[in-house]
Amino acid sequence: MNCVDFVELVTEFLEGALPEADERRFIEHLAECSGCESYLDQFRQTIATTGELTPDNISPDARQQLLSAFRGWHRQ
């Protein structure tokens, strides 16, 4: 597995939705690649932080900025 494949599979990995063979390849790559280890840690931190966001604790401006960023994002 290369880093591009790793990034594509992060969400499925975290959701426990990878087939066993892909999960094994994912973990093997993770053990060998410090860059992907950092990426996975950042992804987990982002999920933890955004999971705490509610309409009560985010400003309307910040909410609009997030929505705009995600509207402009698309998978290639």
C-alpha positions as CSV (number, residue, x, y, z in Angstrom):
1,M,0.0,0.0,0.0
2,N,1.2,3.5,-0.7
3,C,0.4,6.7,1.0
4,V,-2.3,7.7,-1.5
5,D,-4.1,4.4,-1.0
6,F,-3.7,4.9,2.8
7,V,-5.3,8.4,2.7
8,E,-8.2,7.0,0.6
9,L,-9.0,4.3,3.2
10,V,-8.7,6.3,6.5
11,T,-12.4,6.9,7.0
12,E,-13.3,3.3,6.3
13,F,-10.5,2.1,8.6
14,L,-11.8,4.3,11.5
15,E,-15.3,3.1,10.9
16,G,-14.2,-0.5,11.0
17,A,-15.5,-1.0,7.5
18,L,-12.3,-2.3,5.7
19,P,-12.2,-5.8,4.4
20,E,-9.7,-7.9,6.5
21,A,-7.0,-8.0,3.8
22,D,-7.2,-4.2,3.3
23,E,-7.1,-3.5,7.0
24,R,-4.0,-5.7,7.3
25,R,-2.3,-3.8,4.5
26,F,-3.4,-0.5,6.1
27,I,-1.9,-1.4,9.4
28,E,1.3,-2.7,7.8
29,H,1.8,0.6,6.0
30,L,1.0,2.5,9.2
31,A,3.8,0.6,11.0
32,E,6.3,1.7,8.3
33,C,5.3,5.2,7.5
34,S,5.6,8.0,10.1
35,G,3.9,10.5,7.7
36,C,0.8,8.4,7.5
37,E,0.9,7.8,11.3
38,S,0.9,11.6,11.8
39,Y,-1.9,11.9,9.2
40,L,-4.1,9.3,11.0
41,D,-3.4,11.1,14.4
42,Q,-4.4,14.4,12.9
43,F,-7.5,12.9,11.4
44,R,-8.5,11.5,14.8
45,Q,-7.9,14.8,16.4
46,T,-10.0,16.6,13.8
47,I,-12.9,14.1,14.4
48,A,-12.7,14.6,18.1
49,T,-12.7,18.4,17.8
50,T,-15.4,18.7,15.3
51,G,-17.5,16.1,17.1
52,E,-17.7,18.6,19.9
53,L,-19.1,21.4,17.7
54,T,-22.7,22.4,18.1
55,P,-24.7,25.4,17.0
56,D,-24.4,26.6,20.6
57,N,-20.6,26.6,20.8
58,I,-19.6,27.8,17.3
59,S,-20.0,31.3,16.0
60,P,-22.1,31.9,13.0
61,D,-19.1,33.2,11.1
62,A,-17.0,30.1,11.9
63,R,-20.0,27.9,10.9
64,Q,-20.2,29.7,7.5
65,Q,-16.4,29.3,6.9
66,L,-16.6,25.6,7.6
67,L,-19.6,25.1,5.3
68,S,-17.9,27.1,2.6
69,A,-14.8,25.1,2.9
70,F,-16.7,21.8,2.6
71,R,-18.9,23.0,-0.3
72,G,-15.8,23.8,-2.3
73,W,-14.2,20.4,-1.5
74,H,-14.6,17.5,-3.9
75,R,-13.0,14.1,-4.2
76,Q,-10.9,13.6,-7.3
